[in-house]
Amino acid sequence: MRQIILDTETTGIDPKQGHRVIEIGCVEMIDRKLTGNHYHVYINPQRVVEQEAIEVHGITNEFLADKPVFSTIADEFLEFIRGAELVIHNAAFDVGFINHEFSLLRRGFPNVDECCGVLDTLALARKKHPGQKNNLDALCKRYFIDNSSRTLHGALLDSEILAEVYLAMTGGQTALSLGSSDDGAGDSEEGGSTIRRLAAGRPALRVISASDIELQNHQDKLEQIQKQSGNCLWLSND
């Protein structure tokens, strides 16, 4: 299954008030494994970024002045996400902004939910942790995920962090490699579970046998159990 973990930054909070997307960050995950493939772009919104928004993400009007407008990146962005399941924290916000951007082009672009599945991790977190804080920082703390580099919001960084949060919330990073890709190890699916195969050339495991004293102590313990219970299975001759 191909999933795209996606985040955006915007000029404000409501596209109905003319606010626009200024950054899109996506990371790709296939079968619960991050592929290293990503999509990231800054966008000239052709309007002023509100100061309140700048204080959240730190993206200034001056920085965006020479960036491409949405119409020039729309096709490549749609091609990157098409057919995938989008994993988004507070999906209604990001999907609403992206659909608004597509609609402004008047070129027949589909809505996001017409060409992609959408999974809202905020809704998922609220279901798993009702009555608790479920923003991205709170989830990082709950699942012991390092977000120390997140001093400001950023679409690509937040999508990378959300990928870790999503994996933790939905059963852990079961398909991520536990070693290098060329170590001879591998994964296989058996009975719906992921089985990690150790490398064939690994060093032999050290076997430590019990000493005579430890064996005698063990035997004494079994005989004590026999006296107290009258039926110690480990002393059975069967």
Contacts in CASP RR format, 6 or more apart in sequence:
PFRMAT RR
TARGET T0000
AUTHOR 0000-0000-0000
METHOD contacts of the structure
MODEL  1
MRQIILDTETTGIDPKQGHRVIEIGCVEMIDRKLTGNHYHVYINPQRVVE
QEAIEVHGITNEFLADKPVFSTIADEFLEFIRGAELVIHNAAFDVGFINH
EFSLLRRGFPNVDECCGVLDTLALARKKHPGQKNNLDALCKRYFIDNSSR
TLHGALLDSEILAEVYLAMTGGQTALSLGSSDDGAGDSEEGGSTIRRLAA
GRPALRVISASDIELQNHQDKLEQIQKQSGNCLWLSND
1 30 0 8 1.000
1 31 0 8 1.000
1 32 0 8 1.000
1 85 0 8 1.000
2 28 0 8 1.000
2 29 0 8 1.000
2 30 0 8 1.000
2 83 0 8 1.000
2 84 0 8 1.000
2 85 0 8 1.000
3 28 0 8 1.000
3 29 0 8 1.000
3 30 0 8 1.000
3 84 0 8 1.000
3 85 0 8 1.000
3 86 0 8 1.000
3 87 0 8 1.000
3 119 0 8 1.000
4 26 0 8 1.000
4 27 0 8 1.000
4 28 0 8 1.000
4 29 0 8 1.000
4 80 0 8 1.000
4 81 0 8 1.000
4 84 0 8 1.000
4 85 0 8 1.000
4 86 0 8 1.000
4 87 0 8 1.000
4 116 0 8 1.000
5 26 0 8 1.000
5 27 0 8 1.000
5 29 0 8 1.000
5 86 0 8 1.000
5 87 0 8 1.000
5 88 0 8 1.000
5 159 0 8 1.000
5 160 0 8 1.000
5 162 0 8 1.000
5 163 0 8 1.000
5 166 0 8 1.000
6 24 0 8 1.000
6 25 0 8 1.000
6 26 0 8 1.000
6 81 0 8 1.000
6 86 0 8 1.000
6 87 0 8 1.000
6 88 0 8 1.000
6 94 0 8 1.000
6 159 0 8 1.000
7 24 0 8 1.000
7 25 0 8 1.000
7 26 0 8 1.000
7 88 0 8 1.000
7 89 0 8 1.000
7 94 0 8 1.000
7 154 0 8 1.000
7 155 0 8 1.000
7 156 0 8 1.000
7 158 0 8 1.000
7 159 0 8 1.000
7 162 0 8 1.000
8 21 0 8 1.000
8 23 0 8 1.000
8 24 0 8 1.000
8 25 0 8 1.000
8 93 0 8 1.000
8 94 0 8 1.000
8 97 0 8 1.000
8 98 0 8 1.000
8 155 0 8 1.000
9 21 0 8 1.000
9 22 0 8 1.000
9 23 0 8 1.000
9 53 0 8 1.000
9 56 0 8 1.000
9 57 0 8 1.000
9 59 0 8 1.000
9 153 0 8 1.000
9 154 0 8 1.000
9 155 0 8 1.000
10 19 0 8 1.000
10 20 0 8 1.000
10 21 0 8 1.000
10 22 0 8 1.000
10 45 0 8 1.000
10 53 0 8 1.000
10 97 0 8 1.000
11 18 0 8 1.000
11 19 0 8 1.000
11 20 0 8 1.000
11 22 0 8 1.000
11 45 0 8 1.000
11 47 0 8 1.000
11 48 0 8 1.000
11 49 0 8 1.000
11 50 0 8 1.000
11 53 0 8 1.000
12 19 0 8 1.000
12 49 0 8 1.000
12 50 0 8 1.000
12 52 0 8 1.000
12 53 0 8 1.000
13 19 0 8 1.000
13 53 0 8 1.000
13 93 0 8 1.000
15 96 0 8 1.000
15 97 0 8 1.000
15 100 0 8 1.000
15 101 0 8 1.000
18 47 0 8 1.000
19 45 0 8 1.000
19 47 0 8 1.000
19 50 0 8 1.000
19 97 0 8 1.000
20 43 0 8 1.000
20 45 0 8 1.000
20 46 0 8 1.000
20 47 0 8 1.000
20 70 0 8 1.000
20 97 0 8 1.000
20 101 0 8 1.000
21 43 0 8 1.000
21 45 0 8 1.000
21 70 0 8 1.000
21 97 0 8 1.000
21 98 0 8 1.000
21 101 0 8 1.000
22 42 0 8 1.000
22 43 0 8 1.000
22 44 0 8 1.000
22 45 0 8 1.000
22 49 0 8 1.000
22 59 0 8 1.000
22 64 0 8 1.000
23 40 0 8 1.000
23 41 0 8 1.000
23 42 0 8 1.000
23 43 0 8 1.000
23 57 0 8 1.000
23 59 0 8 1.000
23 154 0 8 1.000
23 155 0 8 1.000
23 156 0 8 1.000
24 39 0 8 1.000
24 40 0 8 1.000
24 41 0 8 1.000
24 43 0 8 1.000
24 77 0 8 1.000
24 98 0 8 1.000
24 155 0 8 1.000
25 38 0 8 1.000
25 39 0 8 1.000
25 40 0 8 1.000
25 41 0 8 1.000
25 155 0 8 1.000
25 156 0 8 1.000
25 158 0 8 1.000
25 159 0 8 1.000
26 38 0 8 1.000
26 39 0 8 1.000
26 40 0 8 1.000
26 80 0 8 1.000
26 81 0 8 1.000
26 156 0 8 1.000
26 159 0 8 1.000
27 34 0 8 1.000
27 36 0 8 1.000
27 37 0 8 1.000
27 38 0 8 1.000
27 156 0 8 1.000
27 159 0 8 1.000
27 160 0 8 1.000
27 163 0 8 1.000
28 34 0 8 1.000
28 35 0 8 1.000
28 36 0 8 1.000
28 37 0 8 1.000
28 38 0 8 1.000
28 84 0 8 1.000
29 35 0 8 1.000
29 87 0 8 1.000
29 163 0 8 1.000
31 175 0 8 1.000
32 167 0 8 1.000
32 173 0 8 1.000
32 174 0 8 1.000
32 175 0 8 1.000
32 176 0 8 1.000
33 175 0 8 1.000
33 176 0 8 1.000
33 177 0 8 1.000
34 163 0 8 1.000
34 176 0 8 1.000
38 156 0 8 1.000
38 159 0 8 1.000
39 76 0 8 1.000
39 77 0 8 1.000
39 80 0 8 1.000
39 81 0 8 1.000
40 155 0 8 1.000
40 156 0 8 1.000
41 67 0 8 1.000
41 68 0 8 1.000
41 73 0 8 1.000
41 77 0 8 1.000
42 59 0 8 1.000
42 63 0 8 1.000
42 64 0 8 1.000
42 67 0 8 1.000
43 64 0 8 1.000
43 67 0 8 1.000
43 68 0 8 1.000
43 69 0 8 1.000
43 70 0 8 1.000
43 73 0 8 1.000
44 64 0 8 1.000
44 65 0 8 1.000
44 66 0 8 1.000
44 67 0 8 1.000
44 68 0 8 1.000
44 69 0 8 1.000
45 64 0 8 1.000
45 70 0 8 1.000
46 69 0 8 1.000
48 61 0 8 1.000
49 59 0 8 1.000
49 60 0 8 1.000
49 61 0 8 1.000
49 64 0 8 1.000
53 59 0 8 1.000
54 60 0 8 1.000
56 152 0 8 1.000
56 153 0 8 1.000
57 152 0 8 1.000
57 153 0 8 1.000
57 154 0 8 1.000
58 152 0 8 1.000
70 101 0 8 1.000
70 104 0 8 1.000
70 105 0 8 1.000
71 105 0 8 1.000
74 101 0 8 1.000
74 102 0 8 1.000
74 105 0 8 1.000
74 107 0 8 1.000
74 109 0 8 1.000
78 102 0 8 1.000
78 109 0 8 1.000
78 115 0 8 1.000
81 112 0 8 1.000
81 115 0 8 1.000
81 116 0 8 1.000
82 115 0 8 1.000
82 116 0 8 1.000
83 115 0 8 1.000
83 116 0 8 1.000
83 117 0 8 1.000
84 116 0 8 1.000
84 117 0 8 1.000
85 116 0 8 1.000
85 117 0 8 1.000
85 118 0 8 1.000
85 119 0 8 1.000
86 95 0 8 1.000
86 112 0 8 1.000
86 116 0 8 1.000
86 117 0 8 1.000
86 118 0 8 1.000
86 119 0 8 1.000
87 119 0 8 1.000
87 121 0 8 1.000
87 162 0 8 1.000
87 163 0 8 1.000
87 166 0 8 1.000
88 94 0 8 1.000
88 95 0 8 1.000
88 118 0 8 1.000
88 119 0 8 1.000
88 120 0 8 1.000
88 121 0 8 1.000
88 162 0 8 1.000
89 120 0 8 1.000
89 121 0 8 1.000
89 122 0 8 1.000
89 135 0 8 1.000
89 136 0 8 1.000
89 158 0 8 1.000
89 162 0 8 1.000
89 165 0 8 1.000
90 120 0 8 1.000
90 122 0 8 1.000
91 118 0 8 1.000
91 119 0 8 1.000
91 120 0 8 1.000
91 121 0 8 1.000
91 122 0 8 1.000
91 123 0 8 1.000
92 120 0 8 1.000
95 111 0 8 1.000
95 112 0 8 1.000
95 113 0 8 1.000
95 118 0 8 1.000
96 112 0 8 1.000
98 112 0 8 1.000
99 111 0 8 1.000
99 112 0 8 1.000
102 108 0 8 1.000
102 109 0 8 1.000
102 110 0 8 1.000
102 111 0 8 1.000
102 112 0 8 1.000
103 109 0 8 1.000
112 118 0 8 1.000
121 162 0 8 1.000
121 165 0 8 1.000
121 166 0 8 1.000
121 169 0 8 1.000
122 134 0 8 1.000
124 169 0 8 1.000
124 170 0 8 1.000
125 134 0 8 1.000
125 139 0 8 1.000
125 169 0 8 1.000
126 134 0 8 1.000
128 169 0 8 1.000
129 142 0 8 1.000
132 138 0 8 1.000
132 142 0 8 1.000
136 147 0 8 1.000
136 150 0 8 1.000
136 158 0 8 1.000
136 161 0 8 1.000
136 162 0 8 1.000
136 165 0 8 1.000
137 147 0 8 1.000
137 150 0 8 1.000
139 145 0 8 1.000
139 165 0 8 1.000
139 169 0 8 1.000
140 146 0 8 1.000
140 147 0 8 1.000
140 150 0 8 1.000
140 161 0 8 1.000
140 165 0 8 1.000
143 164 0 8 1.000
143 165 0 8 1.000
143 168 0 8 1.000
143 169 0 8 1.000
145 161 0 8 1.000
145 164 0 8 1.000
145 165 0 8 1.000
145 168 0 8 1.000
147 161 0 8 1.000
149 157 0 8 1.000
150 157 0 8 1.000
150 158 0 8 1.000
150 161 0 8 1.000
164 173 0 8 1.000
167 173 0 8 1.000
167 176 0 8 1.000
174 194 0 8 1.000
175 187 0 8 1.000
175 194 0 8 1.000
177 185 0 8 1.000
178 185 0 8 1.000
178 196 0 8 1.000
179 185 0 8 1.000
183 199 0 8 1.000
184 199 0 8 1.000
184 200 0 8 1.000
184 201 0 8 1.000
185 196 0 8 1.000
185 197 0 8 1.000
185 198 0 8 1.000
185 199 0 8 1.000
186 196 0 8 1.000
186 197 0 8 1.000
187 194 0 8 1.000
187 195 0 8 1.000
187 196 0 8 1.000
187 197 0 8 1.000
188 194 0 8 1.000
188 195 0 8 1.000
188 197 0 8 1.000
189 195 0 8 1.000
210 218 0 8 1.000
222 232 0 8 1.000
222 234 0 8 1.000
222 235 0 8 1.000
223 232 0 8 1.000
223 235 0 8 1.000
225 232 0 8 1.000
225 234 0 8 1.000
226 232 0 8 1.000
226 235 0 8 1.000
END
